[in-house]
């Protein structure tokens, strides 16, 4: 996988929502008043360096689901005798 392909892109709305949630979390749990810029940099770090783990887990879960449903197709086969 190329380095550019590791980037998880968020819409503007998703990014704004994530920043708000991170700011709230930092405030509530660490008594930190982080500004928007600092929080956006933190979000960017998390997205670039940690997001790939969640992405890969989602892909693995999707593959497992597809494999399970594909196996279910064999149950639909009719007896040929």
Buried (B, 14 or more C-beta within 10 A) or exposed (E): EEEEEEEEEBEEEEBEEBBEEBBEEBEEEEEEEBEEEBBBEBBBEBBEEEBBEEEEEEEEEEEEEEEEEEEEEEEEEEEEE
